[in-house]
């Protein structure tokens, strides 16, 4: 069966709904009447509305994965079977890691900023207590420092 290659709002919504519920793009695209991943990536780059929809879906996917990590942790804890826990731990750790990559402000333990030039400065700190405005101000400062040539 031929895979669709033309973007439609209906198809875009279907893809994003499945991603938001926690499905990977690879699994979504493996289904019948779905485009391949490269096509979806082209739509993300070429269509601003779809890009915004896809971005929000990926953020919601992080929430779904985090919820799944909590569900599996609770099930492993109540199971009482020691053989069940190690596999669950790997699964939960993977879900937490993926959620932190998709939504670092919500799920990452730490944010690390690095700037290199004539000197390398690495800042490691817990920024989770900062507001969105404070984080944006910090990002503006970092961007200015990155654009400033080193002083002698």
PyMOL commands that place a pseudoatom at each C-alpha (Angstrom):
pseudoatom trace, name=CA, resn=UNK, resi=1, chain=A, elem=C, hetatm=0, pos=[0.000, 0.000, 0.000]
pseudoatom trace, name=CA, resn=UNK, resi=2, chain=A, elem=C, hetatm=0, pos=[1.382, 3.443, -0.929]
pseudoatom trace, name=CA, resn=UNK, resi=3, chain=A, elem=C, hetatm=0, pos=[2.319, 5.736, 1.904]
pseudoatom trace, name=CA, resn=UNK, resi=4, chain=A, elem=C, hetatm=0, pos=[0.762, 9.218, 1.808]
pseudoatom trace, name=CA, resn=UNK, resi=5, chain=A, elem=C, hetatm=0, pos=[3.210, 12.010, 1.128]
pseudoatom trace, name=CA, resn=UNK, resi=6, chain=A, elem=C, hetatm=0, pos=[0.897, 15.045, 1.066]
pseudoatom trace, name=CA, resn=UNK, resi=7, chain=A, elem=C, hetatm=0, pos=[0.221, 16.814, 4.313]
pseudoatom trace, name=CA, resn=UNK, resi=8, chain=A, elem=C, hetatm=0, pos=[-3.381, 17.232, 5.399]
pseudoatom trace, name=CA, resn=UNK, resi=9, chain=A, elem=C, hetatm=0, pos=[-4.584, 18.754, 8.648]
pseudoatom trace, name=CA, resn=UNK, resi=10, chain=A, elem=C, hetatm=0, pos=[-6.462, 15.543, 9.450]
pseudoatom trace, name=CA, resn=UNK, resi=11, chain=A, elem=C, hetatm=0, pos=[-3.360, 13.384, 8.966]
pseudoatom trace, name=CA, resn=UNK, resi=12, chain=A, elem=C, hetatm=0, pos=[-1.186, 15.835, 10.908]
pseudoatom trace, name=CA, resn=UNK, resi=13, chain=A, elem=C, hetatm=0, pos=[-3.628, 15.812, 13.820]
pseudoatom trace, name=CA, resn=UNK, resi=14, chain=A, elem=C, hetatm=0, pos=[-3.783, 12.012, 13.808]
pseudoatom trace, name=CA, resn=UNK, resi=15, chain=A, elem=C, hetatm=0, pos=[0.007, 11.762, 13.947]
pseudoatom trace, name=CA, resn=UNK, resi=16, chain=A, elem=C, hetatm=0, pos=[0.317, 14.349, 16.709]
pseudoatom trace, name=CA, resn=UNK, resi=17, chain=A, elem=C, hetatm=0, pos=[-2.464, 12.816, 18.816]
pseudoatom trace, name=CA, resn=UNK, resi=18, chain=A, elem=C, hetatm=0, pos=[-0.674, 9.469, 18.793]
pseudoatom trace, name=CA, resn=UNK, resi=19, chain=A, elem=C, hetatm=0, pos=[2.666, 11.072, 19.654]
pseudoatom trace, name=CA, resn=UNK, resi=20, chain=A, elem=C, hetatm=0, pos=[1.059, 13.101, 22.468]
pseudoatom trace, name=CA, resn=UNK, resi=21, chain=A, elem=C, hetatm=0, pos=[-0.301, 9.859, 23.930]
pseudoatom trace, name=CA, resn=UNK, resi=22, chain=A, elem=C, hetatm=0, pos=[3.230, 8.445, 24.188]
pseudoatom trace, name=CA, resn=UNK, resi=23, chain=A, elem=C, hetatm=0, pos=[3.768, 6.617, 20.892]
pseudoatom trace, name=CA, resn=UNK, resi=24, chain=A, elem=C, hetatm=0, pos=[7.075, 7.063, 19.126]
pseudoatom trace, name=CA, resn=UNK, resi=25, chain=A, elem=C, hetatm=0, pos=[7.134, 8.579, 15.662]
pseudoatom trace, name=CA, resn=UNK, resi=26, chain=A, elem=C, hetatm=0, pos=[8.636, 5.323, 14.361]
pseudoatom trace, name=CA, resn=UNK, resi=27, chain=A, elem=C, hetatm=0, pos=[5.635, 3.346, 15.635]
pseudoatom trace, name=CA, resn=UNK, resi=28, chain=A, elem=C, hetatm=0, pos=[3.159, 5.886, 14.277]
pseudoatom trace, name=CA, resn=UNK, resi=29, chain=A, elem=C, hetatm=0, pos=[4.782, 5.844, 10.837]
pseudoatom trace, name=CA, resn=UNK, resi=30, chain=A, elem=C, hetatm=0, pos=[4.869, 2.044, 10.763]
pseudoatom trace, name=CA, resn=UNK, resi=31, chain=A, elem=C, hetatm=0, pos=[1.077, 1.970, 10.722]
pseudoatom trace, name=CA, resn=UNK, resi=32, chain=A, elem=C, hetatm=0, pos=[-1.083, 1.673, 7.631]
pseudoatom trace, name=CA, resn=UNK, resi=33, chain=A, elem=C, hetatm=0, pos=[-1.804, 4.839, 5.647]
pseudoatom trace, name=CA, resn=UNK, resi=34, chain=A, elem=C, hetatm=0, pos=[0.946, 6.725, 7.463]
pseudoatom trace, name=CA, resn=UNK, resi=35, chain=A, elem=C, hetatm=0, pos=[3.861, 8.595, 5.885]
pseudoatom trace, name=CA, resn=UNK, resi=36, chain=A, elem=C, hetatm=0, pos=[7.455, 7.678, 6.655]
pseudoatom trace, name=CA, resn=UNK, resi=37, chain=A, elem=C, hetatm=0, pos=[9.446, 9.588, 9.281]
pseudoatom trace, name=CA, resn=UNK, resi=38, chain=A, elem=C, hetatm=0, pos=[11.432, 11.606, 6.741]
pseudoatom trace, name=CA, resn=UNK, resi=39, chain=A, elem=C, hetatm=0, pos=[8.182, 12.908, 5.281]
pseudoatom trace, name=CA, resn=UNK, resi=40, chain=A, elem=C, hetatm=0, pos=[6.950, 13.940, 8.729]
pseudoatom trace, name=CA, resn=UNK, resi=41, chain=A, elem=C, hetatm=0, pos=[10.259, 15.709, 9.411]
pseudoatom trace, name=CA, resn=UNK, resi=42, chain=A, elem=C, hetatm=0, pos=[9.869, 17.577, 6.112]
pseudoatom trace, name=CA, resn=UNK, resi=43, chain=A, elem=C, hetatm=0, pos=[6.405, 18.682, 7.199]
pseudoatom trace, name=CA, resn=UNK, resi=44, chain=A, elem=C, hetatm=0, pos=[7.834, 19.910, 10.516]
pseudoatom trace, name=CA, resn=UNK, resi=45, chain=A, elem=C, hetatm=0, pos=[10.389, 22.028, 8.662]
pseudoatom trace, name=CA, resn=UNK, resi=46, chain=A, elem=C, hetatm=0, pos=[8.054, 23.181, 5.887]
pseudoatom trace, name=CA, resn=UNK, resi=47, chain=A, elem=C, hetatm=0, pos=[4.795, 23.934, 7.705]
pseudoatom trace, name=CA, resn=UNK, resi=48, chain=A, elem=C, hetatm=0, pos=[4.837, 26.302, 10.686]
pseudoatom trace, name=CA, resn=UNK, resi=49, chain=A, elem=C, hetatm=0, pos=[1.403, 25.251, 11.968]
pseudoatom trace, name=CA, resn=UNK, resi=50, chain=A, elem=C, hetatm=0, pos=[2.314, 21.571, 11.850]
pseudoatom trace, name=CA, resn=UNK, resi=51, chain=A, elem=C, hetatm=0, pos=[5.679, 22.367, 13.464]
pseudoatom trace, name=CA, resn=UNK, resi=52, chain=A, elem=C, hetatm=0, pos=[3.903, 24.025, 16.405]
pseudoatom trace, name=CA, resn=UNK, resi=53, chain=A, elem=C, hetatm=0, pos=[1.440, 21.144, 16.687]
pseudoatom trace, name=CA, resn=UNK, resi=54, chain=A, elem=C, hetatm=0, pos=[4.236, 18.562, 16.517]
pseudoatom trace, name=CA, resn=UNK, resi=55, chain=A, elem=C, hetatm=0, pos=[6.305, 20.442, 19.115]
pseudoatom trace, name=CA, resn=UNK, resi=56, chain=A, elem=C, hetatm=0, pos=[3.381, 20.508, 21.546]
pseudoatom trace, name=CA, resn=UNK, resi=57, chain=A, elem=C, hetatm=0, pos=[2.722, 16.814, 20.886]
pseudoatom trace, name=CA, resn=UNK, resi=58, chain=A, elem=C, hetatm=0, pos=[6.343, 15.963, 21.729]
pseudoatom trace, name=CA, resn=UNK, resi=59, chain=A, elem=C, hetatm=0, pos=[6.056, 17.915, 24.989]
pseudoatom trace, name=CA, resn=UNK, resi=60, chain=A, elem=C, hetatm=0, pos=[2.856, 16.042, 25.830]
pseudoatom trace, name=CA, resn=UNK, resi=61, chain=A, elem=C, hetatm=0, pos=[4.660, 12.812, 24.947]
pseudoatom trace, name=CA, resn=UNK, resi=62, chain=A, elem=C, hetatm=0, pos=[7.184, 13.604, 27.678]
pseudoatom trace, name=CA, resn=UNK, resi=63, chain=A, elem=C, hetatm=0, pos=[4.279, 13.929, 30.118]
pseudoatom trace, name=CA, resn=UNK, resi=64, chain=A, elem=C, hetatm=0, pos=[2.867, 10.580, 28.955]
pseudoatom trace, name=CA, resn=UNK, resi=65, chain=A, elem=C, hetatm=0, pos=[6.252, 8.888, 29.376]
pseudoatom trace, name=CA, resn=UNK, resi=66, chain=A, elem=C, hetatm=0, pos=[6.697, 10.375, 32.831]
pseudoatom trace, name=CA, resn=UNK, resi=67, chain=A, elem=C, hetatm=0, pos=[3.211, 9.143, 33.807]
pseudoatom trace, name=CA, resn=UNK, resi=68, chain=A, elem=C, hetatm=0, pos=[4.116, 5.698, 32.458]
pseudoatom trace, name=CA, resn=UNK, resi=69, chain=A, elem=C, hetatm=0, pos=[7.321, 5.717, 34.529]
pseudoatom trace, name=CA, resn=UNK, resi=70, chain=A, elem=C, hetatm=0, pos=[5.286, 6.427, 37.659]
pseudoatom trace, name=CA, resn=UNK, resi=71, chain=A, elem=C, hetatm=0, pos=[2.765, 3.683, 36.789]
pseudoatom trace, name=CA, resn=UNK, resi=72, chain=A, elem=C, hetatm=0, pos=[5.498, 1.082, 36.227]
pseudoatom trace, name=CA, resn=UNK, resi=73, chain=A, elem=C, hetatm=0, pos=[7.304, 2.140, 39.411]
pseudoatom trace, name=CA, resn=UNK, resi=74, chain=A, elem=C, hetatm=0, pos=[4.125, 1.714, 41.415]
pseudoatom trace, name=CA, resn=UNK, resi=75, chain=A, elem=C, hetatm=0, pos=[3.448, -1.694, 39.833]
pseudoatom trace, name=CA, resn=UNK, resi=76, chain=A, elem=C, hetatm=0, pos=[7.014, -2.873, 40.492]
pseudoatom trace, name=CA, resn=UNK, resi=77, chain=A, elem=C, hetatm=0, pos=[6.805, -1.698, 44.077]
pseudoatom trace, name=CA, resn=UNK, resi=78, chain=A, elem=C, hetatm=0, pos=[3.518, -3.486, 44.725]
pseudoatom trace, name=CA, resn=UNK, resi=79, chain=A, elem=C, hetatm=0, pos=[4.501, -6.657, 42.821]
pseudoatom trace, name=CA, resn=UNK, resi=80, chain=A, elem=C, hetatm=0, pos=[6.987, -7.875, 45.420]
pseudoatom trace, name=CA, resn=UNK, resi=81, chain=A, elem=C, hetatm=0, pos=[8.782, -10.040, 42.843]
pseudoatom trace, name=CA, resn=UNK, resi=82, chain=A, elem=C, hetatm=0, pos=[12.525, -9.188, 42.973]
pseudoatom trace, name=CA, resn=UNK, resi=83, chain=A, elem=C, hetatm=0, pos=[12.969, -10.399, 39.375]
pseudoatom trace, name=CA, resn=UNK, resi=84, chain=A, elem=C, hetatm=0, pos=[10.404, -7.832, 38.220]
pseudoatom trace, name=CA, resn=UNK, resi=85, chain=A, elem=C, hetatm=0, pos=[12.128, -4.781, 39.719]
pseudoatom trace, name=CA, resn=UNK, resi=86, chain=A, elem=C, hetatm=0, pos=[15.459, -4.633, 37.754]
pseudoatom trace, name=CA, resn=UNK, resi=87, chain=A, elem=C, hetatm=0, pos=[13.738, -4.709, 34.351]
pseudoatom trace, name=CA, resn=UNK, resi=88, chain=A, elem=C, hetatm=0, pos=[11.234, -2.149, 35.539]
pseudoatom trace, name=CA, resn=UNK, resi=89, chain=A, elem=C, hetatm=0, pos=[14.033, 0.067, 36.801]
pseudoatom trace, name=CA, resn=UNK, resi=90, chain=A, elem=C, hetatm=0, pos=[15.659, 0.119, 33.361]
pseudoatom trace, name=CA, resn=UNK, resi=91, chain=A, elem=C, hetatm=0, pos=[12.328, 0.903, 31.710]
pseudoatom trace, name=CA, resn=UNK, resi=92, chain=A, elem=C, hetatm=0, pos=[11.528, 3.663, 34.207]
pseudoatom trace, name=CA, resn=UNK, resi=93, chain=A, elem=C, hetatm=0, pos=[15.021, 5.167, 33.939]
pseudoatom trace, name=CA, resn=UNK, resi=94, chain=A, elem=C, hetatm=0, pos=[14.731, 5.177, 30.145]
pseudoatom trace, name=CA, resn=UNK, resi=95, chain=A, elem=C, hetatm=0, pos=[11.331, 6.885, 30.299]
pseudoatom trace, name=CA, resn=UNK, resi=96, chain=A, elem=C, hetatm=0, pos=[12.618, 9.492, 32.758]
pseudoatom trace, name=CA, resn=UNK, resi=97, chain=A, elem=C, hetatm=0, pos=[15.685, 10.147, 30.593]
pseudoatom trace, name=CA, resn=UNK, resi=98, chain=A, elem=C, hetatm=0, pos=[13.552, 10.547, 27.458]
pseudoatom trace, name=CA, resn=UNK, resi=99, chain=A, elem=C, hetatm=0, pos=[11.071, 12.830, 29.228]
pseudoatom trace, name=CA, resn=UNK, resi=100, chain=A, elem=C, hetatm=0, pos=[13.964, 14.994, 30.473]
pseudoatom trace, name=CA, resn=UNK, resi=101, chain=A, elem=C, hetatm=0, pos=[15.315, 15.281, 26.919]
pseudoatom trace, name=CA, resn=UNK, resi=102, chain=A, elem=C, hetatm=0, pos=[11.926, 16.304, 25.518]
pseudoatom trace, name=CA, resn=UNK, resi=103, chain=A, elem=C, hetatm=0, pos=[11.016, 18.687, 28.369]
pseudoatom trace, name=CA, resn=UNK, resi=104, chain=A, elem=C, hetatm=0, pos=[14.167, 19.606, 30.274]
pseudoatom trace, name=CA, resn=UNK, resi=105, chain=A, elem=C, hetatm=0, pos=[12.514, 22.452, 32.173]
pseudoatom trace, name=CA, resn=UNK, resi=106, chain=A, elem=C, hetatm=0, pos=[9.939, 20.056, 33.590]
pseudoatom trace, name=CA, resn=UNK, resi=107, chain=A, elem=C, hetatm=0, pos=[11.844, 16.795, 34.020]
pseudoatom trace, name=CA, resn=UNK, resi=108, chain=A, elem=C, hetatm=0, pos=[15.597, 17.439, 33.985]
pseudoatom trace, name=CA, resn=UNK, resi=109, chain=A, elem=C, hetatm=0, pos=[17.492, 17.345, 37.252]
pseudoatom trace, name=CA, resn=UNK, resi=110, chain=A, elem=C, hetatm=0, pos=[20.029, 19.935, 36.170]
pseudoatom trace, name=CA, resn=UNK, resi=111, chain=A, elem=C, hetatm=0, pos=[20.708, 22.291, 33.324]
pseudoatom trace, name=CA, resn=UNK, resi=112, chain=A, elem=C, hetatm=0, pos=[24.316, 22.617, 32.261]
pseudoatom trace, name=CA, resn=UNK, resi=113, chain=A, elem=C, hetatm=0, pos=[25.479, 25.595, 30.220]
pseudoatom trace, name=CA, resn=UNK, resi=114, chain=A, elem=C, hetatm=0, pos=[28.918, 25.616, 28.663]
pseudoatom trace, name=CA, resn=UNK, resi=115, chain=A, elem=C, hetatm=0, pos=[30.704, 28.487, 26.958]
pseudoatom trace, name=CA, resn=UNK, resi=116, chain=A, elem=C, hetatm=0, pos=[34.061, 28.109, 25.331]
pseudoatom trace, name=CA, resn=UNK, resi=117, chain=A, elem=C, hetatm=0, pos=[36.404, 30.689, 23.899]
pseudoatom trace, name=CA, resn=UNK, resi=118, chain=A, elem=C, hetatm=0, pos=[39.836, 31.687, 25.086]
pseudoatom trace, name=CA, resn=UNK, resi=119, chain=A, elem=C, hetatm=0, pos=[38.664, 30.339, 28.422]
pseudoatom trace, name=CA, resn=UNK, resi=120, chain=A, elem=C, hetatm=0, pos=[36.233, 27.544, 29.109]
pseudoatom trace, name=CA, resn=UNK, resi=121, chain=A, elem=C, hetatm=0, pos=[33.647, 28.232, 31.761]
pseudoatom trace, name=CA, resn=UNK, resi=122, chain=A, elem=C, hetatm=0, pos=[31.286, 25.486, 32.856]
pseudoatom trace, name=CA, resn=UNK, resi=123, chain=A, elem=C, hetatm=0, pos=[28.369, 26.264, 35.095]
pseudoatom trace, name=CA, resn=UNK, resi=124, chain=A, elem=C, hetatm=0, pos=[26.594, 23.403, 36.790]
pseudoatom trace, name=CA, resn=UNK, resi=125, chain=A, elem=C, hetatm=0, pos=[23.705, 24.295, 39.015]
pseudoatom trace, name=CA, resn=UNK, resi=126, chain=A, elem=C, hetatm=0, pos=[20.118, 23.379, 39.739]
pseudoatom trace, name=CA, resn=UNK, resi=127, chain=A, elem=C, hetatm=0, pos=[18.001, 25.920, 37.870]
pseudoatom trace, name=CA, resn=UNK, resi=128, chain=A, elem=C, hetatm=0, pos=[14.658, 24.277, 38.584]
pseudoatom trace, name=CA, resn=UNK, resi=129, chain=A, elem=C, hetatm=0, pos=[13.698, 26.987, 41.091]
pseudoatom trace, name=CA, resn=UNK, resi=130, chain=A, elem=C, hetatm=0, pos=[14.003, 29.760, 38.487]
pseudoatom trace, name=CA, resn=UNK, resi=131, chain=A, elem=C, hetatm=0, pos=[10.930, 31.186, 36.803]
pseudoatom trace, name=CA, resn=UNK, resi=132, chain=A, elem=C, hetatm=0, pos=[10.499, 31.096, 33.021]
pseudoatom trace, name=CA, resn=UNK, resi=133, chain=A, elem=C, hetatm=0, pos=[11.371, 34.804, 32.887]
pseudoatom trace, name=CA, resn=UNK, resi=134, chain=A, elem=C, hetatm=0, pos=[14.577, 34.236, 34.869]
pseudoatom trace, name=CA, resn=UNK, resi=135, chain=A, elem=C, hetatm=0, pos=[15.557, 31.303, 32.625]
pseudoatom trace, name=CA, resn=UNK, resi=136, chain=A, elem=C, hetatm=0, pos=[14.921, 33.413, 29.513]
pseudoatom trace, name=CA, resn=UNK, resi=137, chain=A, elem=C, hetatm=0, pos=[17.078, 36.230, 30.954]
pseudoatom trace, name=CA, resn=UNK, resi=138, chain=A, elem=C, hetatm=0, pos=[19.854, 33.723, 31.642]
pseudoatom trace, name=CA, resn=UNK, resi=139, chain=A, elem=C, hetatm=0, pos=[19.577, 32.409, 28.081]
pseudoatom trace, name=CA, resn=UNK, resi=140, chain=A, elem=C, hetatm=0, pos=[19.855, 35.991, 26.712]
pseudoatom trace, name=CA, resn=UNK, resi=141, chain=A, elem=C, hetatm=0, pos=[22.987, 36.593, 28.788]
pseudoatom trace, name=CA, resn=UNK, resi=142, chain=A, elem=C, hetatm=0, pos=[24.471, 33.309, 27.583]
pseudoatom trace, name=CA, resn=UNK, resi=143, chain=A, elem=C, hetatm=0, pos=[23.693, 34.216, 23.962]
pseudoatom trace, name=CA, resn=UNK, resi=144, chain=A, elem=C, hetatm=0, pos=[25.398, 37.605, 24.374]
pseudoatom trace, name=CA, resn=UNK, resi=145, chain=A, elem=C, hetatm=0, pos=[28.478, 35.976, 25.871]
pseudoatom trace, name=CA, resn=UNK, resi=146, chain=A, elem=C, hetatm=0, pos=[28.615, 33.483, 23.010]
pseudoatom trace, name=CA, resn=UNK, resi=147, chain=A, elem=C, hetatm=0, pos=[28.540, 36.341, 20.459]
pseudoatom trace, name=CA, resn=UNK, resi=148, chain=A, elem=C, hetatm=0, pos=[31.170, 38.441, 22.248]
pseudoatom trace, name=CA, resn=UNK, resi=149, chain=A, elem=C, hetatm=0, pos=[34.735, 38.011, 20.992]
pseudoatom trace, name=CA, resn=UNK, resi=150, chain=A, elem=C, hetatm=0, pos=[37.250, 37.120, 23.717]
pseudoatom trace, name=CA, resn=UNK, resi=151, chain=A, elem=C, hetatm=0, pos=[39.021, 40.049, 25.361]
pseudoatom trace, name=CA, resn=UNK, resi=152, chain=A, elem=C, hetatm=0, pos=[42.771, 40.180, 25.600]
for i in range(1, 152): cmd.bond("trace and resi %d" % i, "trace and resi %d" % (i + 1))
show_as sticks, trace
zoom trace
